[in-house]
Amino acid sequence: MKFRDYYEALGVARGASETEIKAAYRKLARKYHPDVNKEAGAEEQFKEIGEAYAVLKDTEKRAAYDRFGANWKNGQDFTPPPNWNEGFEYADNSFGGGHPGYGGGFEGDQSEFFESLFGRGKHRQGGRGGQSRQGMNFKGQDHHAKILIDLADAYNGAKRTISLHMPTQDATGHVSTQERKLDVSIPKGIKAGQNLRLSGQGGPGIGEGPAGDLYLEIDFHPNPIYRIDGKDIFIDIPLAPWEAALGTTVNVPTPAGSTLELKIPAGTIAGRKMRLKGKGIPTSAEAGDLYVVPTIVLPPANTDTQKEAYQNFEKAFDFNPRTHLKG
Amino acid sequence: MMAMTNIKTTWIEASVVENEVHMSIVELSHASRTPQELIMSWVSEGVLSPVGSSPQDWRFSGDSLKRAKTAAHLTHDLELNVSGVALALDLLDEIAQLRARLQREL
């Protein structure tokens, strides 16, 4: 297990006051909040600072953590000494930064380091609203998870087995992570950011209450060929200069798996989009469009013959691409 | 030797929330883990725009669930008040539109 330097995570000195810690946390939380920051790694950062804040804002936890001293460095191999936290009492065992729906799983994904020191946060059964459970019947908790699908699945519909990791609590209150597999039909026409509702697949009901629902937020696996904007899809089609100038016919692969023949007209300019109407994601309303974006690729002049070809090119044209610069 | 068993897979049919589901305030409150009073204050601030005249009749559709979840996260994690959440969501929408435009013109 690696040691985590919570002071470093928040960028504060070990002697920092509660106010300084809070201010540092707030600033970083706004910067790395996964709803605000879409950069890769932001979510991980957000969890780290949440974990650091959960420890440092709590007087008892902070005091216990401080007993390790300043000699420990971030990432150093670490095993907590036996009875290290003797004499400390924690008012609550829950983790402050719990964030439903992130990380492809559910709540309570603290680091191993945090768990070894302070135990696992309780899975909040009642959710944010807070519910009394005594002798009452309640619908089970709704669960949220993110899943990644292929763009082709949105074109054709698909059947996918997805695995979710969810914390479950046994009668003694012990929390463990269980893997759960679900066989889900992905409907044709789904877009990134949309949610699928799976009725009754959430948390178990309380008393006689029905089970909660499971919401799956859809996103696409990164695709090297297509760019996706809602239901519209963009694909770059590289052309040789003579193909753009004289026109040609190219094969355009569609995300659905088929190939379309597209006529490139003579005099095609790089960046001038061509729209293939209705060839985007086939949503239930109107299907999106597939946009072909031509780019022009110059072949390198390596051999003498190739250089001569470019020289002939020059001779054939009275062409100055910089006339508008008046240089 | 273990007997071969044929496992029959039952595919769970799901509904697309944004197209097919019109949630009541009770459902939205449950799904976004937000008290109903907070949802009402988001509606009055224009963060959510349900159809219907009174809270009992309200039906939330489209991206309401997504917006409510984001609003709940921002309220909880950054301790934003209702107008702060409304402003943040407006700015996030604008950033998303600009990103989409950038993507198109890439």
Interface residues (C-beta under 8 A of the other chain):
Chain A: R26 A29 R30 H33 P34 D35 V36 K38 G50 G97 H99 P100 G101 G127 R128 G129 K139 Q141 D142 H144 K159 T161 L182 D183 V184 S185 I186 P187 G189 I190 K191 G193 Q194 N195 L196 R197 L198 S199 Q201 G212 D213 Y215 L216 E217 R227 D229 G230 D232 F234 T283 S284 A285 Y291
Chain B: T9 T10 W11 I12 E13 A14 S15 V16 V17 E18 N19 V21 S29 H30 A31 R33 T34 P35 D63 L65 K66 K69 T70 A72 H73 L74 H76 D77 L78 E79 A88 L92 R99 A100 Q103 R104 L106
